Amino acid sequence: MRTLKASLVCGALAASIAGFLMTLGAFVPWETALFGQAAHFSLPAKWAGAALLGFGLAWTTVDIDSTALQLVVAAAALLETASLAWLLNSFGTAWSPFAALAAGVLATFFGATYNRSPNGRRKRLVRELFGGRVSATTERLLVESRQPLNLCGERVEASVLICQIFNHQLLAETLPPAQYVALTNFFLQAGAETLMDAGGTLDACNEQQLRALFGAPLANEDHAAQACEAACRLGQRLEAVCRECIEKWNAAPDYRIAINSGELIAAAYGAGSAAGYSIAGEPLEFCRRLCLANRLYGSRMLLGPRVFALAARSVEVRPMELIRLPERQAPEEIYELLAPKDALTAIDAERRDLFWKGVILFRERRWDEAGAYFQTALHGAACEDAPVRFYLDRIAQARAGEHALDWDSTRL
């Protein structure tokens, strides 16, 4: 919106000045010298030409970051305008281009001046750092926001989402190279578009993982809920993508998702054209380990303790394990993300409650009762429920006298 306003202001100013000069007769000597007389030229036609070229070049130059490219575009437009005037007059249609040319020169000057203003520099910086990594809506918000872009490094409370492909090496070994690349790019493109459309800033996108940030560079108090909503949308989209992959290539990525929140260091890392906005910190490292832990439990999406604390009213979850974080004295829960709030079917909600009761009984070492709840939850599943199997296997180990889960472990 700010860029649009700047274009309108620059165009209106250029057209107004050109029109004022035209009204004062500033172009009459030139018109007389070139065309022999000026009286027969239509004043509305000259006004229209000035307005069109003024607004057109203002719109173009305000939206172009490169000064050299601005000058090339402006020169081409001015040359076309002069050529059009010559052509029209050659066929007996009198039209003076001087007002339009003046408006075009002024619009180019005003547009270039805007691009060197703080707002123009911010727009250029946003495009350099975030172009192709955020949605068009988010890019516009970044340009128009009053929040400063602290790119030298700041601590931000934000959420990070990681979607990792765990069988990428197997896919590379079993598929022809062209099919592997096509499958991977198809998956990554769908995932990246979904995350950006959900308001995320794409931080990484390679053959192994997608990573997106929520709550930075623009602060957002609901970053955890936004990340969870994005994860649910991502899961739905990638399930459809995997089905298409199986139809096309008889193979599909084995992906898992994790979300974690906390204090991260956000900055523009790198130098020159290689610079990019990214994050660092323990919450990111824990999110990586949490994503890997999905394979241990058989879950698809896991949430860290801080995410659940912030987004509890926005999600449907079930408990997965108590862990002891290094900076915490008491164990904290990690959760499996099931769906947005109130989006579970009645059957799935009942299965979630059965699972929850089973976990509580398991922790109390009441194996028989826990097993009964897990078996009931398993029977109601529309497909294989790996986390339920995870607990049933641990109950079998406990009954056999083997080591069961140590809930104070730090294996994550």
N, C-alpha and C positions, 0 to 999 in steps of 0.2 A: 504494500500500500504506500509506503514511504517513497519507493522508487517511482510509482505511478504519479504521486503528487509532484515529485521533483520534475518529471517529464512534462506534466501539465503546466507547471509554473514556468519552466524554461521555455516551453513552446509558446505560451501565452505572452510572455515578456518579449520574446523575439518577434512574434507577429505584431504585437502592439507597437513596438519601436519602429519596425519596418513600415507599418501602416501610418504612423505619425509622420515619418519622413516623406512618405508618398503624398500625404495630405498637404505637406508644406511645399510640395513640388520639387523635392530634392533630386528626383530621378528624371525630371523633364529635360534637362540639357543632354543627358545620355540618350534618352529616347529620341530626341530631335536629331542628334548627331548620327545615330544608327539607322533610324527609320524615316527621317525627314520631317516628321511631325508627331506630336504626342496627343493631340486633342481627341483623336478618334479611338484611343485605347479605352476599353471598358473598365471603369473603376471597380465594380464588383468582381470582375475577373481577376484584377490585380490583387484585390483583398483575398480572394479565394486561394490564389497561388501562394501568397505570403503565408497564409494560415496553414495550408497543407504542408508546405516544405518546412515551415518553422516547427510545427508539432511533430512532423515525421522525423526530422533530424534530431530534435530534442529527445524523442522517445528512443531513437537508436543510440545516440551518443551517451545518454545516461546509463544505458544498459550494457555498454561495451567497456570493458576494463582497460584495454590496451589503447594508449594514446595514438600510436601509429595506425592502428586499425580504425580508430575514430576518424582520423584525418583522411584515410583512404575512402571510407564510406561517404564522408561529407563531400570530398572532391568528386566522387562518382555521381552523387546526387546533384551537385551543382552543375556539373558538365551535362548531365541528362536534361536538367531544366533549361539550360541555355540552348541545347540542341533542339528541344521541343519548341521553344520560342521561335528559333530560326525556321524550323520546319513548318510551323503554323503560318508564319508570316510569308513564307514562300508560296503557300497555297491560298494566300489572300485572307487568312484569318488573323486579324491584328491582335497581338498579345504581347505586352511588355513583361519581361522576366525579372526586372531589376528589383522590384519589391520582394519577390520570392527569393531571389539570390541573397538579398540583404538579410531577410529573415533566416535563411539557411545558415549563413555565416554566423549570425548572432546566436542561433540555437546551438550550433557546434561549440561556440565559445562558452556559452552558459553550461552546456552539458559537461564539457571538459573541466570547467571550474567546479561543478558539483562533485565530480569524481575525485577531486583533490580535497574536498571538504571532509570533516570527520565522518559524516554519514556515508559518503562515497568510499572512503578508505575502509570503513567497516564492511560495506557490501563486498568489496574486492577481497578482503581478508576472509570473509565467510565463504566465499566461493572457492578460494584457494585451499582452505583447510577442510571444508565440509562438502564441497561439490561432489555429488554422486554417493555421499555417505549418509545423507538425510533426505527426507521427502521434500517436495517443493514447498509444502506447507510449513515444515519445520525450518527450512532455509529462509523463508520469508519472515518467520517469527524471529530468527536469529538476527536478520538484518534490521528489523524494525524495533526490536526490544530495546528498552532503556537500560537493561542490565549490562554492565561492562563485561567485555571478554577478557578475562585474566588468563592470558596464554603463557605467562612466565612460570606458572605453577601455583596452585591453591588447593587447600583441602576442602573437599566437597562431600556432603552426605548424599549418596546416590546408590543406584542398584545396577548390577551388571548381570547380564544374561549370556550364558555360553551354551551353544548347541554344537556338540562334537560328534564327528563321524568316527566310529570305532573300527569299522572294517574297511577303511580306505585302502590299506595295504593289500588285503585280500581281493578287493575289487580291481586294483591295479594289476595284480598277478593273474587273475582269471579272465578279465575282459581284454579285447583288443584295445590298443591305446586310444584310438579315435572314439570307441564306445565308452571307455572309462572317462575320458575328458567330457564327452557329451552328457553322460549321466551326472557327473559331478557338477558341471556348470548348470545343468537343469535344476538340480537340487539347491545349489547355492543361490541361484538367481531367485527362485521362489522364496527361499528363506530370507534373503536380504530384503526383498521387496516387502515381505510381510512385516519384518521388524521395523523398517523405515516408515511404512504406512502407519504402524502403531505408535509412532513418535520416538523411536529409538535412534541413537546415533551409532552407525555401524563403525565398530572399532577394529574388527578383523574379519577377513573373508578369504579363506584359502581352502586347499583340498581337505583339510582336517577339521576345520571348525568355523563357525560364525560367532561373533561376539558383538554385543550391542550394549550401549550405556543409556540409562534412564536417569533423569535428574541433573544432567550436566550436558553441555555447558550452560544451559538455562536452568536455574533452580526450579524444582517442582516438588512440593510437599508430598504429592501422591506418587512419587517415583516407584515405590514398591508395588502398589496396586497396578500402576501402569505396566510395569515389567511382567507381573503375573498375567494380566490380560493379554499382553503380547505373546507370552509363552503359550497360553491356551490357543490363541489364533494361529500361532506358529505350528503347534502340534497338529491341529486340524488340517492346515495346508500341507504339511509335510507327509501326513498319512496319505492324502490324495496323490501327492507327488510320488511316493513310494509305490503305490499301486500302478501308476503310469510307468514307472521305471521297470517294474516286473513285466508289464505287458510289452514294453519296447526292447528291453535288454535282458530279461529273465534274471534280474539282480536288482537289489535295492540297498541303499545305505542303512546301516544300523546306527541310528542317531540317538543321543540322550541330551537332556536339557537340565541346566541348573541355574538357579537365581540366588544371588546373595547381595545383601545391602551392608553398607558401612561407610566409614570415612576413607575416601580414596584421594590420591594425589592426581589431579587433572592438569594437563598442560599440553602445549604444542611441542611434541618431541620430534627430533630430527633437525635437518638443516636444509635450507633452500627449497627446491621443488620436492624433496623427499620428506619435508615436514608434515606432520599430521597430528590431529588432536587425539590423545590417548590417555590411559590411566595406569596407575601403579598402586600397590599396597596390598596388605594382608587380605582384605575382603576379596580381592581378585584371585589371589592364590588359593584361598579356601574354596572359592567357586569352582576353580579347576578341579580340586580334589573332590568336591561334591558331585561334579559331573561324572567323574570317574566312578564314584561310589554307586551310581545308578546300576552299574553292571553287577555289583555285589548283591544288591537287593532285587534286581530285576525290574526296577521302576523305570519310568520314562522321564519324569520331571521331579526334581527335588528342590526344596526351598531351605535356605539357611534360617537359623533362629530369628535373626533380625528382620528378615523379609516378612516372616509370618507375624511377628509382633506389629509391624506397620500395616500389613494388608489383611489382617485376620477377618475383617468384616467384608472383604471383597472376594474371598476364595473358599472353595470346598477342598479340604485336605484330609489326609489320614496320617497318623504318626508313623515314623519309620524307625528311628533309633535315638536314644539318648547318647550324647557325646559330651566330652569335657574339652572345652576350648582352652588354650593356654592362658588367656587373659581372664577367664571366668573361674570362680571357685566351685559353683554348682554345675552339674550336668545340664545341658540344654538339648531341646528336641529339634531334630530335623524332620521335615514333613514331605510327603508326596503330594504334589499338586494334582488335583483331579479335574477341577472345572471352575469356572466363575461362580460366584455366590448364587445359590438357588437354581443352578443349571443342571443338577443331577436329576435323573429320573427317580421315581419312587423306589424302584428295585436297586438302583445303584446307591441311593442314600441308605437303604437298609443294609446293603453289603458293607458300606463304609462304617456304619455303626457296629456291625458284627466284628469287623476287623479291629476296630478301636478297642472293643471289649476284650477281644482275644489278646491284643498286645498288653493290655493292663494285667490280665491274668497270667500271661507269660512272664512278665516281670516279677510277679508274685510267686513264680515257680509252681503254679497250679496247672501242670501240664495237661491233664485230662480235660479240664474245663476249657482251657485255652484252645486245645486241639479241636474240641467240639464246635466252638465258635468259628474257627478257621475253616473247618470242613463245611459248615453251613454256608459261609461266605463264598467258598469255592464252588459249591453246587449252583449258586445263583449267577455265576459269571457267564457272560455271553462268549468269552474267549478265555484263554489261559491267563491266570492271574499270578504272575511270577512272585510278587511280594508275599502272597499267601503261601505259596510253595516254600519260599525262603523260611517262613516261620514254622511250617510243618516239618521241614527238614531239621530245624534246630530243636524242635520238640523231640523228634526221633533220636537225635544225638543225646539230648538230656536224659531220655529214658534209658539209653544204652550206657549211661555213665560217662559219656564223652564231654569234653569241655563245651559249654554253651557260650552264649554271648557275654562278654564282659562290658557292661553298660558304662563303665568309667574309662573305656579305652580311648586312645587318641589315634586310632589307626587312620582316621580321615585327615 
